[in-house]
Amino acid sequence: MGRYVHQLLIESEQMVLMARTMILPAALEHQERLARTVSATADAGVNCPQTMEMLDRFVDLVRRFSAALDALAETNTDGHGDPFKQARHLRDKVLPRMVALRELGDELETLVAADLWPLPSYRELLFIK
């Protein structure tokens, strides 16, 4: 059980680190690009509600990703002590938050420009030679 607890804590902490230092900055840069596009389109006198809607949806996704990241980071600091309590805490609190963050990260991967995405995509991993 100690091994399970230790390994899952390492995975969760690495997930937080990668999300905070790699995925979130890439998502924010993509968001900035979208915002500049919306602004340039409006400045050109073109009414394009689809572009604004795309930006709104993306901003909401980044907000949810950031909130999930903060929730996981906060949960990682709880539940230390008794190995059985810690294992239950990981199973009941940490794992569901890891899954939630992963799902949002997967969604971001499909939207963030390829030149900004800091990790190999699933497609790239499938076709590595």
C-alpha positions in Angstrom: 0.0 0.0 0.0 2.8 2.4 0.7 4.1 1.9 -2.8 0.6 2.7 -4.2 0.4 5.9 -2.1 3.9 7.0 -3.0 3.5 6.3 -6.8 0.2 8.0 -7.0 1.4 11.1 -5.1 4.4 11.3 -7.5 2.0 11.0 -10.6 -0.4 13.6 -9.2 2.4 16.1 -8.3 3.9 15.7 -11.8 0.5 16.2 -13.4 0.2 19.5 -11.5 3.7 20.5 -12.5 3.2 19.7 -16.2 -0.2 21.4 -16.3 1.0 24.5 -14.6 4.3 24.9 -16.5 3.5 23.5 -19.9 -0.1 23.2 -20.7 -1.6 26.3 -19.1 1.0 28.7 -20.6 0.4 27.2 -24.1 -3.4 27.5 -23.6 -3.0 31.1 -22.5 -0.8 31.9 -25.5 -3.4 30.4 -27.8 -6.1 32.4 -26.0 -4.1 35.6 -26.6 -3.9 34.7 -30.4 -7.6 34.2 -30.5 -8.2 37.5 -28.7 -5.9 39.3 -31.2 -7.8 37.7 -34.1 -11.2 38.9 -32.6 -9.8 42.4 -32.1 -8.3 42.6 -35.6 -11.5 41.4 -37.2 -13.5 44.0 -35.3 -11.0 46.7 -36.2 -11.4 45.8 -39.8 -15.1 46.4 -39.5 -16.1 42.8 -40.0 -18.8 41.4 -37.9 -17.9 37.8 -37.1 -19.8 36.4 -34.1 -18.4 32.9 -34.7 -14.9 34.1 -33.9 -16.0 35.8 -30.7 -18.0 32.7 -29.7 -14.8 30.6 -30.3 -12.9 32.8 -28.0 -15.6 32.7 -25.3 -15.7 28.9 -25.4 -11.9 28.7 -25.2 -11.7 31.2 -22.4 -14.2 29.1 -20.5 -12.2 25.9 -21.1 -9.0 27.5 -19.9 -10.9 28.8 -16.8 -12.2 25.3 -16.0 -8.7 23.8 -16.6 -7.1 26.3 -14.3 -9.8 25.6 -11.6 -9.3 21.9 -11.9 -5.5 22.4 -11.7 -5.9 24.4 -8.5 -8.3 21.8 -7.0 -5.8 19.0 -7.7 -2.9 20.9 -6.3 -4.9 21.7 -3.2 -6.0 18.1 -2.8 -2.4 16.8 -3.1 -1.5 18.6 0.2 -4.3 16.9 2.1 -4.6 13.4 3.6 -1.0 12.8 4.8 -0.4 10.5 7.8 -2.0 7.1 8.2 -1.3 5.0 5.1 -4.9 3.6 5.0 -6.4 7.1 5.3 -4.0 8.4 2.7 -4.8 5.6 0.3 -8.6 6.3 0.7 -7.9 10.0 0.2 -6.0 9.3 -3.0 -8.7 7.0 -4.3 -11.7 9.2 -3.3 -10.3 12.7 -3.8 -7.1 12.8 -5.8 -7.8 10.3 -8.6 -11.2 11.9 -9.6 -9.5 15.3 -9.8 -6.6 13.8 -11.9 -9.2 12.4 -14.3 -11.1 15.7 -14.5 -7.8 17.6 -15.2 -6.8 15.0 -17.8 -10.1 15.3 -19.6 -9.8 19.1 -19.8 -6.2 18.8 -20.9 -7.2 16.4 -23.7 -9.8 18.9 -24.9 -7.2 21.7 -24.9 -4.9 19.5 -26.9 -7.5 19.4 -29.7 -7.8 23.2 -29.8 -4.4 24.7 -29.0 -2.3 25.5 -32.1 0.2 22.7 -32.8 3.2 25.0 -32.7 2.2 26.0 -29.2 1.4 22.6 -27.7 4.4 21.6 -25.6 3.9 17.8 -25.5 3.8 15.1 -28.1 0.2 14.7 -29.3 -1.5 11.3 -29.3 -1.2 11.2 -33.1 2.6 11.9 -32.9 3.0 9.1 -30.3 1.1 6.6 -32.4 3.4 7.2 -35.4 6.8 7.6 -33.8 9.4 5.8 -36.0 
